[in-house]
Amino acid sequence: MAKIPEPPETVTVKEKVVSCDGGEGPLGHPNVYLNMGTGSRVECPYCDALYVLDGVTGKKAK
C-alpha cells in the first residue's frame, strides 16, 4: 500500500513577498523570493511550503 505524503508546511506571513530556503540549513534549497501578487498565498516551487497572508490560516508568523 502506498504511503500518503504529508501536506506541505503552512506558514502565516505579514507581507506579500517572502523568501524561502527550505529551512534545512545546508540541506535546504536555494533561497527564492516568492510574490503573492493579487492573491493571499504562494507555494514554494522547491519544497511546497505554503505561505499564507496573515488572517487566513497557518502555523506561525515569520
ZAKEZA-778616 format. One record per residue (C-alpha): residue number from 1; chain; x negated, y negated, z negated. Coordinates in nm, 3 decimals. Each point is the difference from the previous one (the first is absolute). Layout:
# residues N
SITE  num  cadena        X        Y        Z
SITE  NUM       A        X        Y        Z
...
This chain:
# residues 62
SITE  num  cadena        X        Y        Z
SITE    1       A    0.000    0.000    0.000
SITE    2       A   -0.138   -0.344    0.094
SITE    3       A   -0.074   -0.243   -0.279
SITE    4       A    0.192   -0.328    0.018
SITE    5       A   -0.245   -0.294   -0.005
SITE    6       A    0.030   -0.254   -0.277
SITE    7       A    0.143   -0.338    0.103
SITE    8       A   -0.250   -0.283    0.052
SITE    9       A   -0.082   -0.237   -0.283
SITE   10       A    0.237   -0.297   -0.028
SITE   11       A   -0.151   -0.326   -0.126
SITE   12       A    0.192   -0.319   -0.075
SITE   13       A   -0.184   -0.315    0.107
SITE   14       A    0.068   -0.373   -0.025
SITE   15       A   -0.134   -0.109    0.341
SITE   16       A    0.084    0.100    0.357
SITE   17       A   -0.364    0.064    0.094
SITE   18       A   -0.176    0.279   -0.191
SITE   19       A   -0.325    0.191    0.030
SITE   20       A   -0.040    0.375   -0.040
SITE   21       A   -0.322    0.203   -0.035
SITE   22       A    0.153    0.333   -0.097
SITE   23       A   -0.075   -0.056   -0.369
SITE   24       A   -0.248    0.288   -0.016
SITE   25       A   -0.322   -0.202   -0.013
SITE   26       A   -0.252    0.147    0.247
SITE   27       A    0.251    0.275    0.087
SITE   28       A    0.267   -0.250    0.114
SITE   29       A    0.030   -0.147    0.349
SITE   30       A   -0.114   -0.326    0.163
SITE   31       A    0.155   -0.310   -0.156
SITE   32       A    0.295   -0.113    0.214
SITE   33       A    0.224   -0.306   -0.029
SITE   34       A    0.370    0.066    0.051
SITE   35       A    0.258   -0.268    0.080
SITE   36       A    0.370    0.057   -0.073
SITE   37       A    0.105   -0.257    0.259
SITE   38       A    0.373   -0.069   -0.039
SITE   39       A    0.062    0.324   -0.193
SITE   40       A   -0.043    0.081   -0.368
SITE   41       A   -0.222    0.309    0.030
SITE   42       A   -0.300    0.135    0.188
SITE   43       A   -0.165    0.343    0.012
SITE   44       A   -0.376    0.058    0.016
SITE   45       A   -0.088    0.184    0.323
SITE   46       A   -0.286    0.185   -0.174
SITE   47       A    0.141    0.127   -0.332
SITE   48       A    0.377   -0.063    0.042
SITE   49       A    0.016   -0.212   -0.317
SITE   50       A    0.317   -0.207    0.012
SITE   51       A   -0.025   -0.366   -0.106
SITE   52       A    0.333   -0.157   -0.095
SITE   53       A    0.063   -0.368   -0.069
SITE   54       A    0.079   -0.067   -0.368
SITE   55       A    0.369    0.041   -0.080
SITE   56       A    0.067    0.303    0.225
SITE   57       A   -0.160    0.315   -0.160
SITE   58       A   -0.340    0.128   -0.104
SITE   59       A   -0.232    0.112   -0.278
SITE   60       A   -0.226   -0.293   -0.086
SITE   61       A   -0.081   -0.356    0.097
SITE   62       A   -0.332   -0.049    0.172
